[in-house]
Amino acid sequence: MNYILAFLIFSGVIATGNALKCVTCKVIERGTTLNDCDGELEECDENTYKCATQIEQNNVGGDVITAVKKGCFPVDYKDYCEQRFELNAGEEFDISVFSKCCDEKDGCNSCPIQMPAGNTTPNGLKCPVCFAQDTNTCITTEQECVGDQLQCINYSGLAARPGECAKNYIIQGCITEGACMADFGGLPGGQVLSKNFQCTPPPSD
């Protein structure tokens, strides 16, 4: 019995010692120059997929807020890894998010991150677009989608830009295919506080 107990304890020590450790930090600032943050190594739990470094650029009418976040990345959001998601609701609002993941060694997410350039080639699809804050009405127009924006999004409810208080938003626009399925809970800075969103193929002419 003592040998079994000793084996189990020793195995637990080994398992704990082998847990992935990731640099953990978060910084938010206005503008588009932010690309890094500094932090300490944090041991990840069993729900971790990999270490991640994420960048978000959130633009409302030319006011850009950038968030950079590093840490242990939950398995629930693994579809974010190596993906650039973007939502474009015309001239008034757009958001881009890129996540880089790694697990080859502890602290593998220590380096800066750059937002990859978006594909601006029109893809022939069009979506209704509108953007409104703290109002129940939104004037809808139509916009041509670009690159991997293969779906239309319709959102209404509470949301918060990085570092800001929540407001009621109405947002319609073009969005990267798969962004809704990845779940907006994995954003590095902004918060989507309502599940009242729908991503659909663009309406046919």
Summary of the structure (lengths in Angstrom):
residues: 205
radius of gyration: 19.9
end to end distance: 73.6
largest distance: 74.3
contacts: 640
relative contact order: 0.18
helix: 16%
strand: 48%
